[in-house]
Amino acid sequence: MSRDAAIETRMEWMRSENRFAVFVALLGVTAFIFGYEAWQAFAGAPFESHLWRSSSVATSA
């Protein structure tokens, strides 16, 4: 295997690893958001205290 082919193989492996890392990170963020929302709902917090509250919605209500 030539040096250029070895470098290209390594770069392709890194690209696939980075895609997997981004996927796992997004999955973790999504799981955190849903977990936080479920925890807030279970604790009986009003919806205004949840993660999705925006200031425009809160002030117009």
Distance bins in CASP14 RR format, pairs under 12 A and 6 or more apart:
PFRMAT RR
TARGET T0000
AUTHOR 0000-0000-0000
RMODE 2
METHOD distances of the structure
MODEL  1
1 7 0 0 0 0 0 1 0 0 0 0 0
1 8 0 0 0 0 1 0 0 0 0 0 0
1 9 1 0 0 1 0 0 0 0 0 0 0
1 10 0 0 0 0 0 1 0 0 0 0 0
2 8 0 0 0 0 1 0 0 0 0 0 0
2 9 0 0 0 0 0 1 0 0 0 0 0
3 9 0 0 0 0 0 1 0 0 0 0 0
3 10 0 0 0 0 0 1 0 0 0 0 0
4 10 0 0 0 0 0 1 0 0 0 0 0
4 11 0 0 0 0 0 1 0 0 0 0 0
5 11 0 0 0 0 0 1 0 0 0 0 0
5 12 0 0 0 0 0 1 0 0 0 0 0
6 12 0 0 0 0 0 1 0 0 0 0 0
6 13 0 0 0 0 0 1 0 0 0 0 0
7 13 0 0 0 0 0 1 0 0 0 0 0
7 14 0 0 0 0 0 1 0 0 0 0 0
8 14 0 0 0 0 0 1 0 0 0 0 0
8 15 0 0 0 0 0 1 0 0 0 0 0
9 15 0 0 0 0 0 1 0 0 0 0 0
9 16 0 0 0 0 0 1 0 0 0 0 0
10 16 0 0 0 0 0 1 0 0 0 0 0
10 17 0 0 0 0 0 1 0 0 0 0 0
11 17 0 0 0 0 0 1 0 0 0 0 0
11 18 0 0 0 0 0 1 0 0 0 0 0
12 18 0 0 0 0 0 1 0 0 0 0 0
12 19 0 0 0 0 0 1 0 0 0 0 0
13 19 0 0 0 0 0 1 0 0 0 0 0
13 20 0 0 0 0 0 1 0 0 0 0 0
14 20 0 0 0 0 0 1 0 0 0 0 0
14 21 0 0 0 0 0 1 0 0 0 0 0
15 21 0 0 0 0 0 1 0 0 0 0 0
15 22 0 0 0 0 0 1 0 0 0 0 0
16 22 0 0 0 0 0 1 0 0 0 0 0
16 23 0 0 0 0 0 1 0 0 0 0 0
17 23 0 0 0 0 0 1 0 0 0 0 0
17 24 0 0 0 0 0 1 0 0 0 0 0
18 24 0 0 0 0 0 1 0 0 0 0 0
18 25 0 0 0 0 0 1 0 0 0 0 0
19 25 0 0 0 0 0 1 0 0 0 0 0
19 26 0 0 0 0 0 1 0 0 0 0 0
20 26 0 0 0 0 0 1 0 0 0 0 0
20 27 0 0 0 0 0 1 0 0 0 0 0
21 27 0 0 0 0 0 1 0 0 0 0 0
21 28 0 0 0 0 0 1 0 0 0 0 0
22 28 0 0 0 0 0 1 0 0 0 0 0
22 29 0 0 0 0 0 1 0 0 0 0 0
23 29 0 0 0 0 0 1 0 0 0 0 0
23 30 0 0 0 0 0 1 0 0 0 0 0
24 30 0 0 0 0 0 1 0 0 0 0 0
24 31 0 0 0 0 0 1 0 0 0 0 0
25 31 0 0 0 0 0 1 0 0 0 0 0
25 32 0 0 0 0 0 1 0 0 0 0 0
26 32 0 0 0 0 0 1 0 0 0 0 0
26 33 0 0 0 0 0 1 0 0 0 0 0
27 33 0 0 0 0 0 1 0 0 0 0 0
27 34 0 0 0 0 0 1 0 0 0 0 0
28 34 0 0 0 0 1 0 0 0 0 0 0
28 35 0 0 0 0 0 1 0 0 0 0 0
28 36 0 0 0 0 0 1 0 0 0 0 0
29 35 0 0 0 0 0 1 0 0 0 0 0
29 36 0 0 0 0 0 1 0 0 0 0 0
29 51 0 0 0 0 0 1 0 0 0 0 0
30 36 0 0 0 0 0 1 0 0 0 0 0
30 37 0 0 0 0 0 1 0 0 0 0 0
31 37 0 0 0 0 0 1 0 0 0 0 0
31 38 0 0 0 0 0 1 0 0 0 0 0
32 38 0 0 0 0 0 1 0 0 0 0 0
32 39 0 0 0 0 0 1 0 0 0 0 0
32 51 0 0 0 0 1 0 0 0 0 0 0
33 39 0 0 0 0 0 1 0 0 0 0 0
33 40 0 0 0 0 0 1 0 0 0 0 0
33 50 0 0 0 0 1 0 0 0 0 0 0
33 51 1 0 0 1 0 0 0 0 0 0 0
33 52 0 0 0 0 1 0 0 0 0 0 0
34 40 0 0 0 0 0 1 0 0 0 0 0
34 41 0 0 0 0 0 1 0 0 0 0 0
34 50 0 0 0 0 0 1 0 0 0 0 0
34 51 0 0 0 0 1 0 0 0 0 0 0
34 52 0 0 0 0 0 1 0 0 0 0 0
35 41 0 0 0 0 1 0 0 0 0 0 0
35 42 0 0 0 0 1 0 0 0 0 0 0
35 43 0 0 0 0 0 1 0 0 0 0 0
35 50 0 0 0 0 0 1 0 0 0 0 0
35 51 0 0 0 0 1 0 0 0 0 0 0
36 42 0 0 0 0 0 1 0 0 0 0 0
36 43 0 0 0 0 0 1 0 0 0 0 0
36 45 0 0 0 0 0 1 0 0 0 0 0
36 49 0 0 0 0 0 1 0 0 0 0 0
36 50 0 0 0 0 1 0 0 0 0 0 0
36 51 1 0 1 0 0 0 0 0 0 0 0
36 52 0 0 0 0 0 1 0 0 0 0 0
37 43 0 0 0 0 0 1 0 0 0 0 0
37 44 0 0 0 0 0 1 0 0 0 0 0
37 45 0 0 0 0 1 0 0 0 0 0 0
37 47 0 0 0 0 1 0 0 0 0 0 0
37 49 0 0 0 0 0 1 0 0 0 0 0
37 50 1 0 0 1 0 0 0 0 0 0 0
37 51 1 0 0 1 0 0 0 0 0 0 0
37 52 1 0 0 1 0 0 0 0 0 0 0
37 53 0 0 0 0 0 1 0 0 0 0 0
38 44 0 0 0 0 0 1 0 0 0 0 0
38 45 0 0 0 0 0 1 0 0 0 0 0
38 50 0 0 0 0 0 1 0 0 0 0 0
38 51 0 0 0 0 0 1 0 0 0 0 0
39 45 0 0 0 0 1 0 0 0 0 0 0
39 49 0 0 0 0 0 1 0 0 0 0 0
39 50 0 0 0 0 1 0 0 0 0 0 0
39 51 0 0 0 0 0 1 0 0 0 0 0
40 46 0 0 0 0 1 0 0 0 0 0 0
40 47 0 0 0 0 1 0 0 0 0 0 0
40 48 0 0 0 0 0 1 0 0 0 0 0
40 49 1 0 0 1 0 0 0 0 0 0 0
40 50 1 0 1 0 0 0 0 0 0 0 0
40 51 1 0 0 1 0 0 0 0 0 0 0
40 52 0 0 0 0 0 1 0 0 0 0 0
40 53 0 0 0 0 0 1 0 0 0 0 0
41 47 0 0 0 0 1 0 0 0 0 0 0
41 49 0 0 0 0 0 1 0 0 0 0 0
41 50 1 0 0 1 0 0 0 0 0 0 0
41 51 0 0 0 0 0 1 0 0 0 0 0
41 52 0 0 0 0 0 1 0 0 0 0 0
42 50 0 0 0 0 0 1 0 0 0 0 0
43 49 0 0 0 0 1 0 0 0 0 0 0
43 50 0 0 0 0 0 1 0 0 0 0 0
44 50 0 0 0 0 0 1 0 0 0 0 0
45 51 0 0 0 0 0 1 0 0 0 0 0
45 53 0 0 0 0 0 1 0 0 0 0 0
46 53 0 0 0 0 1 0 0 0 0 0 0
46 58 0 0 0 0 0 1 0 0 0 0 0
46 61 0 0 0 0 0 1 0 0 0 0 0
47 53 1 0 0 1 0 0 0 0 0 0 0
47 54 0 0 0 0 0 1 0 0 0 0 0
47 57 0 0 0 0 1 0 0 0 0 0 0
47 58 0 0 0 0 0 1 0 0 0 0 0
47 61 0 0 0 0 0 1 0 0 0 0 0
48 54 0 0 0 0 0 1 0 0 0 0 0
48 55 0 0 0 0 0 1 0 0 0 0 0
48 57 0 0 0 0 1 0 0 0 0 0 0
48 58 1 0 1 0 0 0 0 0 0 0 0
48 59 0 0 0 0 0 1 0 0 0 0 0
48 60 0 0 0 0 0 1 0 0 0 0 0
48 61 1 0 0 1 0 0 0 0 0 0 0
49 58 0 0 0 0 1 0 0 0 0 0 0
50 57 0 0 0 0 0 1 0 0 0 0 0
50 58 0 0 0 0 0 1 0 0 0 0 0
52 58 0 0 0 0 0 1 0 0 0 0 0
53 59 0 0 0 0 0 1 0 0 0 0 0
53 60 0 0 0 0 0 1 0 0 0 0 0
53 61 0 0 0 0 0 1 0 0 0 0 0
54 60 0 0 0 0 1 0 0 0 0 0 0
54 61 0 0 0 0 0 1 0 0 0 0 0
55 61 0 0 0 0 0 1 0 0 0 0 0
END
